[in-house]
Amino acid sequence: MSRQNISTGTKWEPKFGYSRAVRVGDEIRVSGTTATDDDGAVVAPNDPYEQATHIFDLIESALEEAGASLADVVRTRIFLTDIDDWEAVGTAHADAFGDVRPATSIVGVAELLDPALVVEIEADAVVTDDTADESHSG
């Protein structure tokens, strides 16, 4: 199977040896994603809902580059520096995914790389061939 590494072009990816996302076959793994802009500045400091919303936009962009969408996400992992933010981030999750409803975990952590970052999210997706699925359904 071929491997596709997805990059956002930030200086951190080659420096620390990771990719924003990796696709192998029909599976895509999106790295832990935080709310930063193209220059690495924190977006919506200390605002869990707005950070999560920005993160889902970044995850969606990585998935699109890998030939997928948020509709293909089967699992998310959410890391919060304040577990009391679970409801705000959960609302952003529901806003992003609607009826997709991927499996998810929410975990409280001591801190992230910048004190203004309050949430980090990972996502796993599986791309299916809808045509093949439809041909087997009847």
C-alpha positions in Angstrom: 0.0 0.0 0.0 1.1 3.5 -0.7 1.7 6.1 2.0 0.7 9.7 1.7 2.1 12.2 4.2 0.1 15.4 4.5 1.9 18.5 5.6 0.8 22.0 6.6 4.2 23.4 5.8 5.0 24.5 9.3 8.6 24.5 10.5 7.7 22.0 13.3 6.8 19.1 11.1 10.3 18.5 9.6 12.0 19.6 12.8 10.3 17.1 14.9 9.7 14.4 12.2 5.9 14.2 12.0 3.1 14.8 9.5 -0.2 16.6 10.0 -1.9 13.5 8.7 -0.9 10.2 7.1 -3.0 8.1 4.7 -2.2 4.4 4.1 -4.8 2.6 2.1 -8.3 3.6 3.2 -7.2 4.8 6.7 -6.1 8.3 7.6 -4.7 9.4 11.0 -4.6 13.1 11.8 -2.0 14.2 14.4 -2.9 16.0 17.6 -4.0 19.4 16.4 -4.1 22.7 18.3 -5.6 26.0 17.5 -2.7 27.9 15.8 -2.6 30.0 12.7 -0.1 29.7 9.8 2.5 31.7 11.8 2.1 29.5 14.9 0.2 32.0 16.9 -2.5 30.7 19.2 -6.1 31.3 17.9 -8.7 32.3 20.4 -6.5 32.1 23.5 -8.1 30.2 26.4 -11.5 29.9 24.5 -12.3 26.1 24.4 -15.2 26.4 21.9 -13.4 28.7 19.4 -10.2 26.7 19.7 -12.1 23.4 19.0 -13.9 25.0 16.1 -10.6 26.1 14.6 -9.1 22.7 15.2 -11.9 21.0 13.3 -11.4 23.3 10.4 -7.7 22.3 10.3 -8.5 18.6 10.6 -11.0 19.0 7.8 -8.4 20.6 5.6 -5.9 17.8 6.2 -8.6 15.2 5.5 -9.6 16.9 2.2 -5.9 16.9 1.1 -5.9 13.1 1.8 -9.1 12.6 -0.2 -11.6 12.4 2.7 -13.9 14.6 4.8 -15.2 14.9 8.3 -18.0 12.5 7.3 -15.2 9.8 7.1 -14.0 10.3 10.7 -14.6 7.2 12.9 -12.7 8.3 16.0 -11.6 11.5 17.8 -9.5 12.0 20.9 -9.9 15.2 22.8 -7.3 16.5 25.3 -8.4 19.3 27.7 -6.2 21.3 30.1 -9.4 22.0 32.1 -11.8 19.1 32.2 -14.6 21.5 33.0 -14.3 22.7 29.3 -15.8 19.3 28.2 -19.2 20.8 27.4 -18.0 23.7 25.3 -15.7 21.4 23.3 -18.4 18.7 23.1 -20.7 21.3 21.5 -18.0 22.2 19.0 -17.6 18.5 18.2 -21.3 18.1 17.7 -21.4 21.2 15.5 -18.5 19.8 13.3 -19.8 16.2 13.0 -23.6 16.4 13.3 -25.0 12.9 12.5 -21.5 11.4 11.8 -21.1 10.9 15.5 -17.6 9.3 15.6 -16.4 7.4 18.6 -14.6 9.8 20.9 -12.6 10.2 24.2 -12.2 13.3 26.3 -9.1 13.3 28.6 -7.9 15.9 31.0 -4.2 16.7 30.7 -1.9 18.9 32.8 -0.8 21.2 30.0 -0.2 21.7 26.3 2.7 23.3 24.5 1.5 26.9 25.1 -0.5 27.9 28.2 -3.1 29.7 26.0 -3.9 26.4 24.3 -6.7 24.6 26.1 -7.6 21.8 23.7 -5.8 19.4 21.4 -7.7 16.9 19.1 -6.7 13.8 17.1 -8.9 12.2 14.4 -8.9 8.9 12.6 -10.8 8.4 9.4 -11.7 5.5 7.1 -12.5 6.2 3.5 -15.0 3.8 2.0 -16.1 3.4 -1.6 -19.8 4.3 -1.4 -20.5 2.8 -4.8 -19.1 -0.5 -3.7 -21.2 -0.3 -0.5 -24.4 0.5 -2.4 -23.8 -2.4 -4.8 -23.7 -4.8 -1.8 -26.7 -3.4 -0.1 -29.5 -4.8 -2.2 
